[in-house]
């Protein structure tokens, strides 16, 4: 049974052209080793991947604070969800 971990990070930047994403960790360091969910190594992006990517790029365009949920399992990490802050 794989160990699955979910971590929440604040999104700093996302580039729709390159797929690169920059996140802020709880310790205040940047995490730059992830891509938008539509950048996949194998197969095609799912509808959820496309939806999450659209939410991320829209929030970057509007300048809205957004958090992303990253799921890690079997040595792979992927952004699977977004969460906006109110206020």
N, CA, C and O atoms as CSV, one atom per row, in Angstrom:
chain,resi,resn,atom,element,x,y,z
A,1,UNK,N,N,0.853,-1.182,0.000
A,1,UNK,CA,C,0.000,0.000,0.000
A,1,UNK,C,C,0.899,1.246,0.000
A,1,UNK,O,O,1.721,1.407,0.902
A,2,UNK,N,N,0.755,2.120,-0.992
A,2,UNK,CA,C,1.596,3.314,-1.033
A,2,UNK,C,C,1.204,4.323,0.052
A,2,UNK,O,O,0.034,4.449,0.415
A,3,UNK,N,N,2.191,5.020,0.545
A,3,UNK,CA,C,1.976,6.079,1.517
A,3,UNK,C,C,1.660,7.351,0.740
A,3,UNK,O,O,2.462,7.780,-0.090
A,4,UNK,N,N,0.509,7.957,0.994
A,4,UNK,CA,C,0.078,9.157,0.283
A,4,UNK,C,C,0.077,10.327,1.255
A,4,UNK,O,O,-0.470,10.241,2.354
A,5,UNK,N,N,0.696,11.417,0.833
A,5,UNK,CA,C,0.790,12.609,1.676
A,5,UNK,C,C,0.203,13.796,0.928
A,5,UNK,O,O,0.462,13.979,-0.261
A,6,UNK,N,N,-0.589,14.600,1.628
A,6,UNK,CA,C,-1.157,15.823,1.045
A,6,UNK,C,C,-0.572,17.022,1.784
A,6,UNK,O,O,-0.585,17.073,3.014
A,7,UNK,N,N,-0.066,17.973,1.029
A,7,UNK,CA,C,0.537,19.168,1.611
A,7,UNK,C,C,-0.054,20.401,0.941
A,7,UNK,O,O,-0.298,20.401,-0.265
A,8,UNK,N,N,-0.281,21.446,1.723
A,8,UNK,CA,C,-0.823,22.695,1.206
A,8,UNK,C,C,0.300,23.721,1.098
A,8,UNK,O,O,1.058,23.920,2.048
A,9,UNK,N,N,0.406,24.367,-0.053
A,9,UNK,CA,C,1.412,25.406,-0.287
A,9,UNK,C,C,0.733,26.648,-0.840
A,9,UNK,O,O,-0.274,26.557,-1.541
A,10,UNK,N,N,1.300,27.824,-0.516
A,10,UNK,CA,C,0.818,29.046,-1.145
A,10,UNK,C,C,1.453,29.162,-2.518
A,10,UNK,O,O,2.653,28.937,-2.674
A,11,UNK,N,N,0.651,29.513,-3.514
A,11,UNK,CA,C,1.148,29.690,-4.872
A,11,UNK,C,C,1.794,31.065,-4.993
A,11,UNK,O,O,1.193,32.072,-4.617
A,12,UNK,N,N,3.019,31.107,-5.516
A,12,UNK,CA,C,3.689,32.382,-5.762
A,12,UNK,C,C,3.490,32.799,-7.215
A,12,UNK,O,O,2.997,33.893,-7.490
A,13,UNK,N,N,3.876,31.925,-8.143
A,13,UNK,CA,C,3.722,32.217,-9.570
A,13,UNK,C,C,3.413,30.936,-10.326
A,13,UNK,O,O,3.698,29.831,-9.865
A,14,UNK,N,N,2.824,31.116,-11.493
A,14,UNK,CA,C,2.586,29.998,-12.402
A,14,UNK,C,C,2.678,30.540,-13.819
A,14,UNK,O,O,2.153,31.615,-14.110
A,15,UNK,N,N,3.340,29.806,-14.698
A,15,UNK,CA,C,3.530,30.214,-16.079
A,15,UNK,C,C,2.778,29.247,-16.990
A,15,UNK,O,O,3.131,28.072,-17.091
A,16,UNK,N,N,1.746,29.751,-17.646
A,16,UNK,CA,C,0.933,28.911,-18.512
A,16,UNK,C,C,1.672,28.413,-19.732
A,16,UNK,O,O,1.320,27.373,-20.288
A,17,UNK,N,N,2.706,29.147,-20.166
A,17,UNK,CA,C,3.456,28.746,-21.361
A,17,UNK,C,C,4.438,27.616,-21.071
A,17,UNK,O,O,4.525,26.657,-21.838
A,18,UNK,N,N,5.178,27.723,-19.969
A,18,UNK,CA,C,6.194,26.708,-19.652
A,18,UNK,C,C,5.650,25.623,-18.723
A,18,UNK,O,O,6.201,24.525,-18.651
A,19,UNK,N,N,4.554,25.943,-18.005
A,19,UNK,CA,C,3.992,24.993,-17.051
A,19,UNK,C,C,4.661,25.041,-15.689
A,19,UNK,O,O,4.296,24.279,-14.795
A,20,UNK,N,N,5.634,25.925,-15.519
A,20,UNK,CA,C,6.373,25.998,-14.260
A,20,UNK,C,C,5.550,26.683,-13.174
A,20,UNK,O,O,4.809,27.631,-13.436
A,21,UNK,N,N,5.697,26.182,-11.951
A,21,UNK,CA,C,4.976,26.702,-10.793
A,21,UNK,C,C,5.977,26.956,-9.674
A,21,UNK,O,O,6.895,26.163,-9.462
A,22,UNK,N,N,5.797,28.065,-8.959
A,22,UNK,CA,C,6.621,28.355,-7.788
A,22,UNK,C,C,5.700,28.438,-6.575
A,22,UNK,O,O,4.712,29.172,-6.569
A,23,UNK,N,N,6.052,27.661,-5.544
A,23,UNK,CA,C,5.231,27.581,-4.337
A,23,UNK,C,C,6.016,28.036,-3.124
A,23,UNK,O,O,7.247,28.040,-3.140
A,24,UNK,N,N,5.308,28.421,-2.072
A,24,UNK,CA,C,5.925,28.839,-0.819
A,24,UNK,C,C,5.634,27.782,0.241
A,24,UNK,O,O,4.477,27.444,0.492
A,25,UNK,N,N,6.701,27.259,0.866
A,25,UNK,CA,C,6.535,26.247,1.905
A,25,UNK,C,C,6.214,26.919,3.235
A,25,UNK,O,O,6.332,28.137,3.372
A,26,UNK,N,N,5.806,26.113,4.213
A,26,UNK,CA,C,5.505,26.641,5.547
A,26,UNK,C,C,6.721,27.312,6.172
A,26,UNK,O,O,6.582,28.266,6.937
A,27,UNK,N,N,7.919,26.814,5.847
A,27,UNK,CA,C,9.143,27.365,6.425
A,27,UNK,C,C,9.606,28.636,5.720
A,27,UNK,O,O,10.609,29.232,6.110
A,28,UNK,N,N,8.870,29.057,4.672
A,28,UNK,CA,C,9.214,30.294,3.981
A,28,UNK,C,C,10.154,30.115,2.811
A,28,UNK,O,O,10.607,31.099,2.225
A,29,UNK,N,N,10.458,28.871,2.458
A,29,UNK,CA,C,11.320,28.605,1.318
A,29,UNK,C,C,10.469,28.401,0.070
A,29,UNK,O,O,9.284,28.078,0.162
A,30,UNK,N,N,11.088,28.592,-1.106
A,30,UNK,CA,C,10.338,28.356,-2.336
A,30,UNK,C,C,10.524,26.922,-2.796
A,30,UNK,O,O,11.573,26.311,-2.592
A,31,UNK,N,N,9.484,26.406,-3.418
A,31,UNK,CA,C,9.494,25.051,-3.976
A,31,UNK,C,C,9.212,25.217,-5.465
A,31,UNK,O,O,8.116,25.616,-5.857
A,32,UNK,N,N,10.207,24.909,-6.285
A,32,UNK,CA,C,10.114,25.175,-7.718
A,32,UNK,C,C,10.219,23.913,-8.570
A,32,UNK,O,O,10.567,23.995,-9.748
A,33,UNK,N,N,9.922,22.744,-7.994
A,33,UNK,CA,C,10.123,21.495,-8.735
A,33,UNK,C,C,8.819,20.870,-9.230
A,33,UNK,O,O,8.798,19.696,-9.600
A,34,UNK,N,N,7.727,21.648,-9.241
A,34,UNK,CA,C,6.454,21.132,-9.727
A,34,UNK,C,C,5.995,21.905,-10.952
A,34,UNK,O,O,6.423,23.034,-11.189
A,35,UNK,N,N,5.116,21.279,-11.727
A,35,UNK,CA,C,4.519,21.920,-12.892
A,35,UNK,C,C,3.014,21.974,-12.726
A,35,UNK,O,O,2.451,21.358,-11.821
A,36,UNK,N,N,2.366,22.725,-13.618
A,36,UNK,CA,C,0.912,22.743,-13.641
A,36,UNK,C,C,0.394,21.319,-13.873
A,36,UNK,O,O,1.074,20.515,-14.511
A,37,UNK,N,N,-0.795,21.000,-13.364
A,37,UNK,CA,C,-1.315,19.632,-13.504
A,37,UNK,C,C,-1.468,19.155,-14.954
A,37,UNK,O,O,-1.475,17.950,-15.204
A,38,UNK,N,N,-1.588,20.075,-15.903
A,38,UNK,CA,C,-1.754,19.652,-17.298
A,38,UNK,C,C,-0.440,19.237,-17.945
A,38,UNK,O,O,-0.444,18.715,-19.060
A,39,UNK,N,N,0.689,19.459,-17.264
A,39,UNK,CA,C,1.982,18.996,-17.757
A,39,UNK,C,C,2.181,17.588,-17.200
A,39,UNK,O,O,2.581,17.418,-16.048
A,40,UNK,N,N,1.898,16.577,-18.031
A,40,UNK,CA,C,1.961,15.188,-17.578
A,40,UNK,C,C,3.079,14.444,-18.305
A,40,UNK,O,O,3.388,14.723,-19.463
A,41,UNK,N,N,3.674,13.488,-17.591
A,41,UNK,CA,C,4.757,12.685,-18.171
A,41,UNK,C,C,4.218,11.574,-19.055
A,41,UNK,O,O,4.809,11.239,-20.082
A,42,UNK,N,N,3.089,11.006,-18.647
A,42,UNK,CA,C,2.516,9.866,-19.364
A,42,UNK,C,C,1.035,10.123,-19.587
A,42,UNK,O,O,0.338,10.572,-18.677
A,43,UNK,N,N,0.553,9.841,-20.786
A,43,UNK,CA,C,-0.872,9.968,-21.059
A,43,UNK,C,C,-1.304,11.404,-21.285
A,43,UNK,O,O,-0.502,12.275,-21.621
A,44,UNK,N,N,-2.585,11.622,-21.094
A,44,UNK,CA,C,-3.191,12.934,-21.306
A,44,UNK,C,C,-3.682,13.500,-19.976
A,44,UNK,O,O,-4.031,12.741,-19.071
A,45,UNK,N,N,-3.711,14.848,-19.849
A,45,UNK,CA,C,-4.267,15.433,-18.623
A,45,UNK,C,C,-5.766,15.138,-18.514
A,45,UNK,O,O,-6.472,15.091,-19.521
A,46,UNK,N,N,-6.237,14.942,-17.295
A,46,UNK,CA,C,-7.652,14.679,-17.050
A,46,UNK,C,C,-8.434,15.993,-17.047
A,46,UNK,O,O,-7.848,17.075,-17.075
A,47,UNK,N,N,-9.751,15.886,-17.012
A,47,UNK,CA,C,-10.597,17.084,-16.916
A,47,UNK,C,C,-10.302,17.834,-15.614
A,47,UNK,O,O,-10.292,19.065,-15.592
A,48,UNK,N,N,-10.062,17.086,-14.524
A,48,UNK,CA,C,-9.710,17.726,-13.252
A,48,UNK,C,C,-8.391,18.485,-13.370
A,48,UNK,O,O,-8.259,19.588,-12.841
A,49,UNK,N,N,-7.407,17.893,-14.069
A,49,UNK,CA,C,-6.120,18.574,-14.279
A,49,UNK,C,C,-6.345,19.902,-14.994
A,49,UNK,O,O,-5.773,20.923,-14.613
A,50,UNK,N,N,-7.169,19.882,-16.018
A,50,UNK,CA,C,-7.444,21.102,-16.795
A,50,UNK,C,C,-8.162,22.141,-15.943
A,50,UNK,O,O,-7.871,23.333,-16.034
A,51,UNK,N,N,-9.108,21.683,-15.107
A,51,UNK,CA,C,-9.866,22.592,-14.240
A,51,UNK,C,C,-8.950,23.256,-13.212
A,51,UNK,O,O,-9.017,24.468,-13.008
A,52,UNK,N,N,-8.100,22.465,-12.569
A,52,UNK,CA,C,-7.184,22.996,-11.552
A,52,UNK,C,C,-6.191,23.973,-12.198
A,52,UNK,O,O,-5.903,25.027,-11.632
A,53,UNK,N,N,-5.674,23.626,-13.372
A,53,UNK,CA,C,-4.750,24.520,-14.081
A,53,UNK,C,C,-5.435,25.843,-14.407
A,53,UNK,O,O,-4.841,26.906,-14.226
A,54,UNK,N,N,-6.671,25.791,-14.884
A,54,UNK,CA,C,-7.417,27.018,-15.196
A,54,UNK,C,C,-7.616,27.869,-13.950
A,54,UNK,O,O,-7.480,29.091,-14.011
A,55,UNK,N,N,-7.938,27.243,-12.822
A,55,UNK,CA,C,-8.119,27.977,-11.558
A,55,UNK,C,C,-6.820,28.652,-11.140
A,55,UNK,O,O,-6.831,29.797,-10.688
A,56,UNK,N,N,-5.701,27.947,-11.289
A,56,UNK,CA,C,-4.398,28.499,-10.913
A,56,UNK,C,C,-4.061,29.704,-11.788
A,56,UNK,O,O,-3.700,30.764,-11.276
A,57,UNK,N,N,-4.177,29.542,-13.101
A,57,UNK,CA,C,-3.809,30.631,-14.018
A,57,UNK,C,C,-4.741,31.831,-13.863
A,57,UNK,O,O,-4.300,32.974,-13.988
A,58,UNK,N,N,-6.012,31.587,-13.593
A,58,UNK,CA,C,-6.965,32.679,-13.385
A,58,UNK,C,C,-6.611,33.475,-12.130
A,58,UNK,O,O,-6.680,34.704,-12.133
A,59,UNK,N,N,-6.234,32.781,-11.063
A,59,UNK,CA,C,-5.893,33.483,-9.823
A,59,UNK,C,C,-4.602,34.291,-9.985
A,59,UNK,O,O,-4.471,35.376,-9.419
A,60,UNK,N,N,-3.651,33.757,-10.760
A,60,UNK,CA,C,-2.399,34.492,-11.018
A,60,UNK,C,C,-2.719,35.763,-11.806
A,60,UNK,O,O,-2.196,36.838,-11.512
A,61,UNK,N,N,-3.582,35.623,-12.807
A,61,UNK,CA,C,-3.958,36.767,-13.650
A,61,UNK,C,C,-4.654,37.852,-12.835
A,61,UNK,O,O,-4.419,39.041,-13.051
A,62,UNK,N,N,-5.514,37.443,-11.895
A,62,UNK,CA,C,-6.269,38.396,-11.072
A,62,UNK,C,C,-5.465,38.899,-9.875
A,62,UNK,O,O,-5.848,39.882,-9.240
A,63,UNK,N,N,-4.357,38.231,-9.564
A,63,UNK,CA,C,-3.578,38.613,-8.398
A,63,UNK,C,C,-4.184,38.130,-7.093
A,63,UNK,O,O,-3.912,38.696,-6.034
A,64,UNK,N,N,-5.001,37.092,-7.159
A,64,UNK,CA,C,-5.675,36.522,-5.985
A,64,UNK,C,C,-4.733,35.570,-5.253
A,64,UNK,O,O,-4.001,34.808,-5.884
A,65,UNK,N,N,-4.754,35.615,-3.922
A,65,UNK,CA,C,-3.994,34.633,-3.142
A,65,UNK,C,C,-4.669,33.278,-3.270
A,65,UNK,O,O,-5.885,33.160,-3.123
A,66,UNK,N,N,-3.873,32.262,-3.544
A,66,UNK,CA,C,-4.421,30.920,-3.712
A,66,UNK,C,C,-3.444,29.911,-3.129
A,66,UNK,O,O,-2.227,30.092,-3.185
A,67,UNK,N,N,-3.996,28.862,-2.578
A,67,UNK,CA,C,-3.190,27.753,-2.078
A,67,UNK,C,C,-3.449,26.550,-2.968
A,67,UNK,O,O,-4.546,26.391,-3.503
A,68,UNK,N,N,-2.441,25.706,-3.127
A,68,UNK,CA,C,-2.619,24.480,-3.893
A,68,UNK,C,C,-2.369,23.293,-2.969
A,68,UNK,O,O,-1.542,23.355,-2.060
A,69,UNK,N,N,-3.094,22.227,-3.220
A,69,UNK,CA,C,-2.927,20.982,-2.473
A,69,UNK,C,C,-2.084,20.056,-3.346
A,69,UNK,O,O,-2.449,19.749,-4.481
A,70,UNK,N,N,-0.959,19.620,-2.803
A,70,UNK,CA,C,-0.054,18.726,-3.529
A,70,UNK,C,C,-0.147,17.338,-2.910
A,70,UNK,O,O,0.000,17.170,-1.699
A,71,UNK,N,N,-0.390,16.358,-3.754
A,71,UNK,CA,C,-0.434,14.972,-3.301
A,71,UNK,C,C,0.860,14.291,-3.717
A,71,UNK,O,O,1.287,14.394,-4.867
A,72,UNK,N,N,1.478,13.597,-2.774
A,72,UNK,CA,C,2.731,12.892,-3.036
A,72,UNK,C,C,2.541,11.413,-2.735
A,72,UNK,O,O,2.012,11.041,-1.688
A,73,UNK,N,N,2.985,10.570,-3.677
A,73,UNK,CA,C,2.933,9.117,-3.492
A,73,UNK,C,C,3.925,8.474,-4.443
A,73,UNK,O,O,4.091,8.931,-5.573
A,74,UNK,N,N,4.573,7.434,-3.999
A,74,UNK,CA,C,5.490,6.654,-4.848
A,74,UNK,C,C,6.563,7.527,-5.496
A,74,UNK,O,O,6.948,7.290,-6.641
A,75,UNK,N,N,7.043,8.527,-4.776
A,75,UNK,CA,C,8.105,9.380,-5.291
A,75,UNK,C,C,7.656,10.426,-6.297
A,75,UNK,O,O,8.496,11.124,-6.865
A,76,UNK,N,N,6.364,10.554,-6.533
A,76,UNK,CA,C,5.817,11.542,-7.466
A,76,UNK,C,C,4.977,12.552,-6.702
A,76,UNK,O,O,4.330,12.214,-5.711
A,77,UNK,N,N,4.993,13.805,-7.175
A,77,UNK,CA,C,4.164,14.850,-6.582
A,77,UNK,C,C,3.330,15.492,-7.681
A,77,UNK,O,O,3.767,15.609,-8.826
A,78,UNK,N,N,2.111,15.910,-7.311
A,78,UNK,CA,C,1.233,16.537,-8.290
A,78,UNK,C,C,0.271,17.482,-7.584
A,78,UNK,O,O,-0.229,17.179,-6.501
A,79,UNK,N,N,0.016,18.632,-8.208
A,79,UNK,CA,C,-0.998,19.556,-7.700
A,79,UNK,C,C,-2.359,18.971,-8.075
A,79,UNK,O,O,-2.631,18.722,-9.249
A,80,UNK,N,N,-3.215,18.753,-7.067
A,80,UNK,CA,C,-4.498,18.106,-7.333
A,80,UNK,C,C,-5.706,18.990,-7.022
A,80,UNK,O,O,-6.834,18.645,-7.375
A,81,UNK,N,N,-5.474,20.137,-6.357
A,81,UNK,CA,C,-6.609,20.933,-5.908
A,81,UNK,C,C,-6.151,22.350,-5.617
A,81,UNK,O,O,-4.974,22.586,-5.347
A,82,UNK,N,N,-7.094,23.302,-5.672
A,82,UNK,CA,C,-6.786,24.677,-5.280
A,82,UNK,C,C,-7.690,25.065,-4.123
A,82,UNK,O,O,-8.739,24.463,-3.890
A,83,UNK,N,N,-7.249,26.092,-3.405
A,83,UNK,CA,C,-8.030,26.596,-2.270
A,83,UNK,C,C,-7.765,28.082,-2.196
A,83,UNK,O,O,-6.618,28.503,-2.044
A,84,UNK,N,N,-8.819,28.886,-2.304
A,84,UNK,CA,C,-8.643,30.326,-2.225
A,84,UNK,C,C,-8.826,30.791,-0.788
A,84,UNK,O,O,-9.523,30.157,0.005
A,85,UNK,N,N,-8.192,31.898,-0.476
A,85,UNK,CA,C,-8.330,32.471,0.858
A,85,UNK,C,C,-9.394,33.557,0.799
A,85,UNK,O,O,-9.480,34.286,-0.189
A,86,UNK,N,N,-10.183,33.669,1.818
A,86,UNK,CA,C,-11.200,34.721,1.849
A,86,UNK,C,C,-10.666,35.873,2.674
A,86,UNK,O,O,-9.988,35.690,3.684
A,87,UNK,N,N,-10.996,37.067,2.209
A,87,UNK,CA,C,-10.571,38.219,2.961
A,87,UNK,C,C,-9.663,39.000,2.146
A,87,UNK,O,O,-9.171,40.038,2.590
